[in-house]
Amino acid sequence: MTMKWGKIFAFLFAGLLIAGFTAQASAEATQKHTLTILVSIDGFRADYLDRGITPALSALAEGGVKASVRPSYPSVTFPNHYTLITGKTPNQHGLVANLFDNKEYGVRFSLMDPAGARNPVFWTGAKPIWASAEEQGKVTAHMFWPAIGVDSAQKPPKHFQPFIPGTDVLDEPQMLIDLLGSIGEPVDFATLYFYDLDSAGHKYGPNSVEVNQTLKRLDAAIARLVEGLKKSNLWQTTNLVITSDHGMTDSPVGNLVLLDELLPPDQFEAVGLYTNATIRPANGTPLKELAAKLVGRHDHMECWLREEMPARYHYGSNENIEPIVCLADPGWLIVTKEIAADIKEKGSHGYDPSLKDMAAVFIATGPAFKSNIQLEPFDNVDIYPLLARLIGIEGEPGDGNLSALQKTLK
């Protein structure tokens, strides 16, 4: 071999060697990158998993971590979805109910007004985890999360698809996969939200055929999510956390506490009703006079001045909470005569978070988790520090801690 050809072969060999090292480094970098997906199935009571009709979810639970989660008070949708991504109770993050008045700005938050609910003034009480992640160089993407919040610039996430009513749950997984693929760089944290189960639970009751049918469809949707992640070569590096905002219990039609049978209608205004009633005086009625008639134990309901609520609810000091708070007994609703005839729902939530029927599902699986772990029940504020660990960021101080979930991690 001539010296000329020897130099050429040496050059080629060095180039191949460098290319090989580069490819290996790239593969290792890709392998080390993990995606964390937080999935919420609205109204998924923890023991729904025991009905034997959700094979995909059951397989994930058996191969990973399974538990039931206590929601924060009040055990309703928007407050608890914000708790999941802030680690703070509703009393602390300020989203104190599905319907409340912001006293500082004089505007009303209502889950029935999605556009108005995105007003940044409602979301400034806590920084959501996606905002912390993006500030620390992470990429996030979100599909339908109902309480997404805003960042320090009072803007929602860059990659966020608000809820589209009428979307088939079986289509949602591919919508998320498509969103992940459209961003052009690896995503570190994503959220996905399913609505239908909560709706079926309210309309038909938690033990209905319709709820079981909905469970089967949601299980099929989770199976599609897993398959989609596999086809996208993401499954092996994805930590999947599946939970809910609350459970559901039977509320027989006609189980109603009528506030205007206890109080003169012109003396009070009920801002929120149903399982949790938030009440203020009206037409110049002194609070002391109203409280004398309402605070205390009644048939199927108990009421407190907000600052005197039991400590275990961690609720009552936020200025957006009305001065009197009433909590219905399980299976009962607090309403007024004006709307009583319209109440037809057979399932409800919002009750004491310690009740078994209010417990939410929790499943976690992926490279960060051990297998076959059954945890004792824990509070949903503890999910935030878990997410921060999985995403690899420094989270904000909150009301939870990682101790309950530390033993689930490898």
N, C-alpha and C positions, 0 to 999 in steps of 0.2 A: 504494500500500500504506500503510495507516495505521501509526502508530508502534506501536500495540498488537500488530498482526500481525507487524511487523518484529522486535519483541522475541521473539515466540513462535518465529519461524523461526530467529532467531539462537540461541535456547536449544536448539532441536531439533538444529540443525547442530552446535553444540558438543557435545551429548550423543552424536550419531553419531560425531563425530570422536574423542571420548574412548573410546567403545566400540570403535571401530576400532583405536585404539592399544592398548587393553587386550587385544583378541583377538590382535593381532599379537604383543604381548609374551608372551602365554600360549603361542602357537604356537611362538615362538622358544625359550621356556623348555622346552617339551616336546621340541623338536627337539634341544636341547643335552643333555638328560638321556639317559644311555646305560646300558644294562644289560649286565653282563658275566656270561656263563654258562660255567662250567667243567664239562665233560662228561668223565667217565672211563668207558672201555669196558674192563672188567677183562680182562687177558690179551690185549690187541690188540697183537700183535707188529708192529713197524714195517713189515716187508716184506709183511704181509698186504695192504697198500694196493696192492701191485703185481700182485695176482692178477687184476685186471680184472673183479671181480665186485661192486665197491662204487661204483657211479656217483655217488651223492649225495656220499659222502665224497671221492671223487676230484675232483669238481667244486669242492668247497669248498677242497681242497688246491691245485688248479691256480689258483684265483682268489685265493688268499691266501698263507699261509705253510705250508711243509711241512718236517718234519725228523724225525729219530729221536732219542729221549731215553734217556740212560743212567739206569736206576733207581739208587736208593741200596741199599747192602748192609744187610740181606739183601733180595734182589729178590722180596719177597713182598707180599701184599695190604695188610694193615693198616699196617705201618710206612711203606710208600710212599704210601698215601693220606693219612696224616698229614703226611708230608714235603711233599706237594703243597700243603697248605694252611697249613703253618708255615714252609717254607723251611729247615728244619733236618733233618739226617740222623737216622736212628733212634737212633744213639748219643747224640745231643744232646737230642732230644725225648722219649726214654725209652720209646717203643713199639718195643722192640728185636726183636720177633718176633711171629709169629701166636700163639705160645704161650710164655709166660714167667711167672716168679714175681716179684711186686713184693716186694722184700726188706724195705722199710721197714714195709709194712702186712701182710705175710704173706698176700697174696691172689694168686690166679692169674688171669692174663689168657688167654682162649682165644677164638678166632674161632668156636668151636662153641657158645659161650655168649653170645649177643648181649646179653641183659639184664645179665649180670654184667660184660660188657665196657664197659658204659656207666657203671660205677663211676667217679666223678670222680678217684679216686686215680691212675688210669692216665694221666690227660690233663694233669697239671699241669706237665709239663716244657717246654711251649711254648704260646704263645697262638695259636690258629688265626686266620686272616685275617678270618673272618666276625666274630669277637669284636672285633678292632681296628676293623673297618668300622662295627659297630653303636655302639661307643664314640664314634666320630667322626661320628655322625649319619646313617649310611647304613642302608638297609633290605636285609635279606638273606632268602633262602628256599632250602630244601634238600630234595632228593628222593633218599632212599635212600643218601646218602653214608655209606660204612661206617666211617669214622674221623673223626667230626665234632668230637669234643672238647667242651670246656666253656669258659665265659668266666670272668672273675675272680671271679664269684659261684658258680662251679662248677655252672653251669646250661647246658644245650644251647641252640641257637638257638630263638627264639620260634616261628619258622615252619620246622618240621622234620618231615618224614615219614620215620620209620625204615623200613628195608628190609622189604618184605612178600614172603616167599617165595612163589613161584608166579606172581608178576605177569608178565603177557605183556609183553615188551619193546616191542611195538607200542602198548601202552597208556600206557607211561611218559611219552612226550612230552606227551600231552594232560593227564596228571596234573600235570605241572609247569606247563603253561599255566594250568590251572585254579587251581593254588596261587598263581601270580603274580596272577591276576585277583581272587582272594578277599581279598587283603591290604588293598586300599582305598587304596593309595598306590604310587607308582612304586618298583619294586625296583631296587637298584643291583647286587647280586651274587647269583647263584644257582648251585647245583650240581645235577648229575644223574649218576646212576650206573647202569651196565648190567652185569649179572652173568653172563649166559648163556655168553658166549664163553669165559671162563676154565673154566667147568664142562665145556664141550664139548672144550676143549683137553686137560684132564686125562684125561677119560674115553676119548677116541678118538684123541688125538694131533693135533699142529698141522697135519699134512698130510692129514687125513681129509676125507671127503665131508661128514661131520657138521659139522666146523668151517666148511667153505665154506658150507654151508646156514645156519649161524648167522650168518656174516658178512653174508649177503644179507638176513636178517631185521633185523639191526642197522642195515644201511645204509638199509633201508626206514624204520626208526624215526627215524634222523637226518633223512631226507627229511620225515617227519611233523613233526618238531620245527621244521624250517625253515618248512614250510607253516603250522604253528600260529602261529609268530611273525609271519608275514606277515599272516595273518587277524586277528591281534590288534594290527596296526599297530606291531609292535615290531622287525621285522627290520632296518629301515634304521638303527636306533639300537642294535643289539645287537652286541657283540664276543663272538664264540664261540670258545672254546678247547677243543679236543678232544684228549685224551691218554689214557694208560693208566698202570697201576702197574708193569707189567713185560711181558715177552714170554712165549714158551713154546718148549720144544724137545722132541724125541722122547726118551722114556725107556722103552726096550723092557722089557716084563715079564720079570722075572728078573734084571735088572741091579741087584743088591742087595749092599751091604756090610753084613755082619752084625757088629755091635759085640761081641756075646757070643761070637764066635769069636776076638776079639782080647783080650778082657778077661774075667775071672771075673765072672759075672752079679751076684754079691753085693757087688762092689766099686764099682759105679757106678750112677748114676741118670741117665737121659737125659730131660731136661725137654722138649726139642724133638728131632724126628727128620726124616727125609726128605732134602731137599737140604742143609739146615743142621742139624747136630746140636749141641745145647748140653748139656754133660755136667758132672756134679759127683760127687765121691766119695760113697760110701755106707758105712754100717756101720763108721764109724771109720777107713776107709782113708785114709791120708795123701795129700794132693794130689800131693806129690812122687812117691810110688809110682805113682799112677795116671798121672801125666803121663809118667813114664819109659816106660810101656808104650804110650801112645797118641800123644803129641805127635810130629809128624814126618810123613813121607810114607809112605802105604800104597797098596796097589793100589786105584785109583779113588777115593782120598780123601786129604785132607791135614788135619792137626789142629794147632792152636796153643794155647798158653796165651793167654787173651783179651788180655792186655796186650802180647803179642808178635805180634799179627796184623799183616799187611802194612799199611803206612800208607795205601795207596790205597783200602782198604776203609773208612777213617774209622770204625772200629768196635773196641770192646774196653775202653773205659774206664768205660762205664756200669755201675753196681753191679747192675743187673738182668740183666746178661749172665753166664751161668754161667762157671766158671773155665776150662773147655776148650771150644773151638769147633772143629767139624769141618765141612769143606766138601767135598761130593761132586764128582767130575768130571762134566762134562756128560753127561746120559743115565743117571746112576746115582743111587741112593737109599740113604741110611744108615738101617738099621732094626735091630730085634732079631728073634731067631728066633720070638718069641711072635707077632709080627704079620706076618712075612714072607709067609705063605701068603695073607694078605688083600690084598696089594698088587697091584692089577690095572690101575692107571692107565698110560696110554700117552704122556702128556705131562706135563712138569714145568717149574717155574721155581724161582727161589731161588738160582741159580748165580751165578758171577762176573758182576757187572753190566757188565763190559766186553765180554762175549760178544755177538756180533751177534744171536743168537736171544733174548737177554734185552732187547734194545732195544724201547722202547715207541713207539707212534705219537705224532706231534704235528702238529696242524692248527690254524691260527688264521686267522680272517677277520672282517671288520667294519670300521666306519668308522675305527678307530684304526690299521689295518694296511695296509701296502703290498700290492701284488698280485704274484703270480708270483715268490715268494721261496723258494729252496731253501737251507736252512741246513745247516751242518755239525752233526754230533751234539753235544749238550750235556747237562749234568747236570740231573736233574729238580729240584734245589734252586733252579735259576734261574727256574723258573716262578712262584714266589711273588713276587719283586720285579716281574715282569711284571704279575701280577694286581693288586698294590698300585698300580702306575701306572695301569692301566685303570680301577680302581674310584675312583681319586682320593683315596687315603689315604696316611698315613705308616705304613709297615709296621714290623714288629719287626726288629731285627738278626737275621741268619740266616747260613747257610752258602753261599748263592748270591749272584749279582749279575746285574745287567741287561745286562751288556756283550754277552753272546752273542745277545741278542734285541733290543738297542737299534736295530739297523739295520732291523728289520722294521716299526718304528713310523713313522707319517707325521710 
